Amino acid sequence: MQGKKYIGLVALAITAFTACNSNQQSTETKDSTKVEATDTSVVNSLSFQDQKLQTIYAAYIKLKDQLVATKLEAAKPAATELAAALKGFEGCENAATIAGKIAEAKDIKIQRAAFTDLNVEIIPVFKHAALTSGTIYVQHCPMANNGDGGDWLASEKKIQNPYYGDEMMECGRVAEEIKAK
């Protein structure tokens, strides 16, 4: 009787080990360029009454996607584009300055820390924006910023964490949905 239990436990352990390894393998083989295109393509299904907000949101998503892909150099022009778009929108001067700091940063960790500050400024803008179609997801990672947490905007429910990239791609949750009225 004890031999059957042992064989059953061994089979269970092998199954669990195999399942964990197959999951890990699929995570490792993900292409970071796919991450870049995912959310950016969904942006096209969103529309705002104010065209300036459409431009700001599209630039924001480009920056977020570069941080998700952990691409320091590619994030710089995306942040510059966002800073330029924000400068033309009343009340977003501080956000434009922060985006400029992201563009000038020489380390991805500095970019990600400034991204937190950017989100504090920019998320309220989109919570009060006149969205005419689509949904914006406010997402939250409780582990970002040394456990202080961090929020970001996304065009889809799937979590792609800009604070950790492929280190913890799916760490986070949808905290709020901003829907067209």
Buried (B, 14 or more C-beta within 10 A) or exposed (E): EEEEEEEEEEEEEEEEEEEEEEEEEEEEEEEBEEBBEBBBEBBEEBBBEEEBBBBBBBBBBBBBBBBBBBBBEBBBEBBBBBBBBBBEBEEBEBBBBBBBBBBBBEEBEBBBBBBBBBBEBBBEBBEEBEBEEBBBBBBBBEBBBEEEBBBBBBBBEBBBBBBBBBEBBEBBEBBEEBEEE
